[in-house]
Amino acid sequence: MSDKEPNVQEIGGVKIAWDDSDINSQYANIATATANREEFFLLFGTHQNWRGDEKENMVKVKLSNRLVMSPFTAKRFMLVLQHSINAYEAKFGKIGE
């Protein structure tokens, strides 16, 4: 655990202590997802569209992170993300599409 108090939440009667002592942060302005029968793959990266090749009509994307998760975890992630987006939009207004 880090020097500060651990972040403890209770979800469904189970206490979860989130240990962020080894957490990494990385910026992404692009993301995509794919899946096979056993796993979901979330790919994150950055693009610099101001450097796009106009001759080839192409933008290069540098992928930096891949998260692999089970279908069950992917569905829980989708629900948590939707809840977070709803809370954000309630506070700051709708996000443009």
MODELLER restraints for C-alpha pairs under 7 A, 6 or more apart:
rsr = mdl.restraints
at = mdl.atoms
rsr.add(forms.Gaussian(group=physical.xy_distance, feature=features.Distance(at['CA:1:A'], at['CA:19:A']), mean=5.40, stdev=0.5))
rsr.add(forms.Gaussian(group=physical.xy_distance, feature=features.Distance(at['CA:1:A'], at['CA:21:A']), mean=5.63, stdev=0.5))
rsr.add(forms.Gaussian(group=physical.xy_distance, feature=features.Distance(at['CA:2:A'], at['CA:20:A']), mean=6.84, stdev=0.5))
rsr.add(forms.Gaussian(group=physical.xy_distance, feature=features.Distance(at['CA:2:A'], at['CA:21:A']), mean=4.85, stdev=0.5))
rsr.add(forms.Gaussian(group=physical.xy_distance, feature=features.Distance(at['CA:6:A'], at['CA:17:A']), mean=6.22, stdev=0.5))
rsr.add(forms.Gaussian(group=physical.xy_distance, feature=features.Distance(at['CA:6:A'], at['CA:18:A']), mean=6.36, stdev=0.5))
rsr.add(forms.Gaussian(group=physical.xy_distance, feature=features.Distance(at['CA:6:A'], at['CA:19:A']), mean=6.43, stdev=0.5))
rsr.add(forms.Gaussian(group=physical.xy_distance, feature=features.Distance(at['CA:7:A'], at['CA:17:A']), mean=5.67, stdev=0.5))
rsr.add(forms.Gaussian(group=physical.xy_distance, feature=features.Distance(at['CA:7:A'], at['CA:18:A']), mean=5.29, stdev=0.5))
rsr.add(forms.Gaussian(group=physical.xy_distance, feature=features.Distance(at['CA:8:A'], at['CA:15:A']), mean=6.61, stdev=0.5))
rsr.add(forms.Gaussian(group=physical.xy_distance, feature=features.Distance(at['CA:8:A'], at['CA:16:A']), mean=5.48, stdev=0.5))
rsr.add(forms.Gaussian(group=physical.xy_distance, feature=features.Distance(at['CA:8:A'], at['CA:17:A']), mean=4.31, stdev=0.5))
rsr.add(forms.Gaussian(group=physical.xy_distance, feature=features.Distance(at['CA:8:A'], at['CA:18:A']), mean=6.22, stdev=0.5))
rsr.add(forms.Gaussian(group=physical.xy_distance, feature=features.Distance(at['CA:9:A'], at['CA:15:A']), mean=5.64, stdev=0.5))
rsr.add(forms.Gaussian(group=physical.xy_distance, feature=features.Distance(at['CA:9:A'], at['CA:16:A']), mean=5.26, stdev=0.5))
rsr.add(forms.Gaussian(group=physical.xy_distance, feature=features.Distance(at['CA:9:A'], at['CA:17:A']), mean=6.56, stdev=0.5))
rsr.add(forms.Gaussian(group=physical.xy_distance, feature=features.Distance(at['CA:10:A'], at['CA:16:A']), mean=6.06, stdev=0.5))
rsr.add(forms.Gaussian(group=physical.xy_distance, feature=features.Distance(at['CA:28:A'], at['CA:44:A']), mean=5.85, stdev=0.5))
rsr.add(forms.Gaussian(group=physical.xy_distance, feature=features.Distance(at['CA:28:A'], at['CA:45:A']), mean=4.89, stdev=0.5))
rsr.add(forms.Gaussian(group=physical.xy_distance, feature=features.Distance(at['CA:28:A'], at['CA:46:A']), mean=5.21, stdev=0.5))
rsr.add(forms.Gaussian(group=physical.xy_distance, feature=features.Distance(at['CA:29:A'], at['CA:45:A']), mean=6.44, stdev=0.5))
rsr.add(forms.Gaussian(group=physical.xy_distance, feature=features.Distance(at['CA:29:A'], at['CA:46:A']), mean=5.15, stdev=0.5))
rsr.add(forms.Gaussian(group=physical.xy_distance, feature=features.Distance(at['CA:29:A'], at['CA:47:A']), mean=6.88, stdev=0.5))
rsr.add(forms.Gaussian(group=physical.xy_distance, feature=features.Distance(at['CA:30:A'], at['CA:44:A']), mean=5.95, stdev=0.5))
rsr.add(forms.Gaussian(group=physical.xy_distance, feature=features.Distance(at['CA:30:A'], at['CA:45:A']), mean=5.48, stdev=0.5))
rsr.add(forms.Gaussian(group=physical.xy_distance, feature=features.Distance(at['CA:30:A'], at['CA:46:A']), mean=5.65, stdev=0.5))
rsr.add(forms.Gaussian(group=physical.xy_distance, feature=features.Distance(at['CA:30:A'], at['CA:47:A']), mean=6.97, stdev=0.5))
rsr.add(forms.Gaussian(group=physical.xy_distance, feature=features.Distance(at['CA:31:A'], at['CA:43:A']), mean=5.53, stdev=0.5))
rsr.add(forms.Gaussian(group=physical.xy_distance, feature=features.Distance(at['CA:31:A'], at['CA:44:A']), mean=4.49, stdev=0.5))
rsr.add(forms.Gaussian(group=physical.xy_distance, feature=features.Distance(at['CA:31:A'], at['CA:45:A']), mean=6.40, stdev=0.5))
rsr.add(forms.Gaussian(group=physical.xy_distance, feature=features.Distance(at['CA:32:A'], at['CA:42:A']), mean=5.94, stdev=0.5))
rsr.add(forms.Gaussian(group=physical.xy_distance, feature=features.Distance(at['CA:32:A'], at['CA:43:A']), mean=5.31, stdev=0.5))
rsr.add(forms.Gaussian(group=physical.xy_distance, feature=features.Distance(at['CA:32:A'], at['CA:44:A']), mean=6.74, stdev=0.5))
rsr.add(forms.Gaussian(group=physical.xy_distance, feature=features.Distance(at['CA:33:A'], at['CA:41:A']), mean=5.51, stdev=0.5))
rsr.add(forms.Gaussian(group=physical.xy_distance, feature=features.Distance(at['CA:33:A'], at['CA:42:A']), mean=4.49, stdev=0.5))
rsr.add(forms.Gaussian(group=physical.xy_distance, feature=features.Distance(at['CA:33:A'], at['CA:43:A']), mean=6.02, stdev=0.5))
rsr.add(forms.Gaussian(group=physical.xy_distance, feature=features.Distance(at['CA:34:A'], at['CA:40:A']), mean=5.94, stdev=0.5))
rsr.add(forms.Gaussian(group=physical.xy_distance, feature=features.Distance(at['CA:34:A'], at['CA:41:A']), mean=5.26, stdev=0.5))
rsr.add(forms.Gaussian(group=physical.xy_distance, feature=features.Distance(at['CA:34:A'], at['CA:42:A']), mean=6.73, stdev=0.5))
rsr.add(forms.Gaussian(group=physical.xy_distance, feature=features.Distance(at['CA:35:A'], at['CA:41:A']), mean=5.77, stdev=0.5))
rsr.add(forms.Gaussian(group=physical.xy_distance, feature=features.Distance(at['CA:38:A'], at['CA:70:A']), mean=6.41, stdev=0.5))
rsr.add(forms.Gaussian(group=physical.xy_distance, feature=features.Distance(at['CA:38:A'], at['CA:71:A']), mean=6.90, stdev=0.5))
rsr.add(forms.Gaussian(group=physical.xy_distance, feature=features.Distance(at['CA:39:A'], at['CA:68:A']), mean=6.49, stdev=0.5))
rsr.add(forms.Gaussian(group=physical.xy_distance, feature=features.Distance(at['CA:39:A'], at['CA:69:A']), mean=5.52, stdev=0.5))
rsr.add(forms.Gaussian(group=physical.xy_distance, feature=features.Distance(at['CA:39:A'], at['CA:70:A']), mean=4.75, stdev=0.5))
rsr.add(forms.Gaussian(group=physical.xy_distance, feature=features.Distance(at['CA:39:A'], at['CA:71:A']), mean=5.87, stdev=0.5))
rsr.add(forms.Gaussian(group=physical.xy_distance, feature=features.Distance(at['CA:40:A'], at['CA:68:A']), mean=5.65, stdev=0.5))
rsr.add(forms.Gaussian(group=physical.xy_distance, feature=features.Distance(at['CA:40:A'], at['CA:69:A']), mean=5.28, stdev=0.5))
rsr.add(forms.Gaussian(group=physical.xy_distance, feature=features.Distance(at['CA:40:A'], at['CA:70:A']), mean=6.11, stdev=0.5))
rsr.add(forms.Gaussian(group=physical.xy_distance, feature=features.Distance(at['CA:40:A'], at['CA:71:A']), mean=6.20, stdev=0.5))
rsr.add(forms.Gaussian(group=physical.xy_distance, feature=features.Distance(at['CA:40:A'], at['CA:74:A']), mean=6.63, stdev=0.5))
rsr.add(forms.Gaussian(group=physical.xy_distance, feature=features.Distance(at['CA:41:A'], at['CA:66:A']), mean=6.56, stdev=0.5))
rsr.add(forms.Gaussian(group=physical.xy_distance, feature=features.Distance(at['CA:41:A'], at['CA:67:A']), mean=5.68, stdev=0.5))
rsr.add(forms.Gaussian(group=physical.xy_distance, feature=features.Distance(at['CA:41:A'], at['CA:68:A']), mean=4.67, stdev=0.5))
rsr.add(forms.Gaussian(group=physical.xy_distance, feature=features.Distance(at['CA:41:A'], at['CA:69:A']), mean=6.68, stdev=0.5))
rsr.add(forms.Gaussian(group=physical.xy_distance, feature=features.Distance(at['CA:42:A'], at['CA:66:A']), mean=5.52, stdev=0.5))
rsr.add(forms.Gaussian(group=physical.xy_distance, feature=features.Distance(at['CA:42:A'], at['CA:67:A']), mean=5.05, stdev=0.5))
rsr.add(forms.Gaussian(group=physical.xy_distance, feature=features.Distance(at['CA:42:A'], at['CA:68:A']), mean=6.50, stdev=0.5))
rsr.add(forms.Gaussian(group=physical.xy_distance, feature=features.Distance(at['CA:43:A'], at['CA:63:A']), mean=6.84, stdev=0.5))
rsr.add(forms.Gaussian(group=physical.xy_distance, feature=features.Distance(at['CA:43:A'], at['CA:65:A']), mean=5.90, stdev=0.5))
rsr.add(forms.Gaussian(group=physical.xy_distance, feature=features.Distance(at['CA:43:A'], at['CA:66:A']), mean=4.58, stdev=0.5))
rsr.add(forms.Gaussian(group=physical.xy_distance, feature=features.Distance(at['CA:43:A'], at['CA:67:A']), mean=6.61, stdev=0.5))
rsr.add(forms.Gaussian(group=physical.xy_distance, feature=features.Distance(at['CA:44:A'], at['CA:63:A']), mean=5.71, stdev=0.5))
rsr.add(forms.Gaussian(group=physical.xy_distance, feature=features.Distance(at['CA:44:A'], at['CA:64:A']), mean=6.02, stdev=0.5))
rsr.add(forms.Gaussian(group=physical.xy_distance, feature=features.Distance(at['CA:44:A'], at['CA:65:A']), mean=5.17, stdev=0.5))
rsr.add(forms.Gaussian(group=physical.xy_distance, feature=features.Distance(at['CA:44:A'], at['CA:66:A']), mean=6.33, stdev=0.5))
rsr.add(forms.Gaussian(group=physical.xy_distance, feature=features.Distance(at['CA:45:A'], at['CA:61:A']), mean=6.61, stdev=0.5))
rsr.add(forms.Gaussian(group=physical.xy_distance, feature=features.Distance(at['CA:45:A'], at['CA:62:A']), mean=5.38, stdev=0.5))
rsr.add(forms.Gaussian(group=physical.xy_distance, feature=features.Distance(at['CA:45:A'], at['CA:63:A']), mean=4.05, stdev=0.5))
rsr.add(forms.Gaussian(group=physical.xy_distance, feature=features.Distance(at['CA:45:A'], at['CA:64:A']), mean=5.02, stdev=0.5))
rsr.add(forms.Gaussian(group=physical.xy_distance, feature=features.Distance(at['CA:45:A'], at['CA:65:A']), mean=6.63, stdev=0.5))
rsr.add(forms.Gaussian(group=physical.xy_distance, feature=features.Distance(at['CA:46:A'], at['CA:61:A']), mean=5.70, stdev=0.5))
rsr.add(forms.Gaussian(group=physical.xy_distance, feature=features.Distance(at['CA:46:A'], at['CA:62:A']), mean=5.41, stdev=0.5))
rsr.add(forms.Gaussian(group=physical.xy_distance, feature=features.Distance(at['CA:46:A'], at['CA:63:A']), mean=6.59, stdev=0.5))
rsr.add(forms.Gaussian(group=physical.xy_distance, feature=features.Distance(at['CA:47:A'], at['CA:60:A']), mean=6.10, stdev=0.5))
rsr.add(forms.Gaussian(group=physical.xy_distance, feature=features.Distance(at['CA:47:A'], at['CA:61:A']), mean=4.54, stdev=0.5))
rsr.add(forms.Gaussian(group=physical.xy_distance, feature=features.Distance(at['CA:47:A'], at['CA:62:A']), mean=6.28, stdev=0.5))
rsr.add(forms.Gaussian(group=physical.xy_distance, feature=features.Distance(at['CA:49:A'], at['CA:59:A']), mean=5.76, stdev=0.5))
rsr.add(forms.Gaussian(group=physical.xy_distance, feature=features.Distance(at['CA:52:A'], at['CA:58:A']), mean=5.67, stdev=0.5))
rsr.add(forms.Gaussian(group=physical.xy_distance, feature=features.Distance(at['CA:52:A'], at['CA:59:A']), mean=4.51, stdev=0.5))
rsr.add(forms.Gaussian(group=physical.xy_distance, feature=features.Distance(at['CA:52:A'], at['CA:60:A']), mean=6.80, stdev=0.5))
rsr.add(forms.Gaussian(group=physical.xy_distance, feature=features.Distance(at['CA:53:A'], at['CA:59:A']), mean=6.48, stdev=0.5))
rsr.add(forms.Gaussian(group=physical.xy_distance, feature=features.Distance(at['CA:89:A'], at['CA:95:A']), mean=6.62, stdev=0.5))
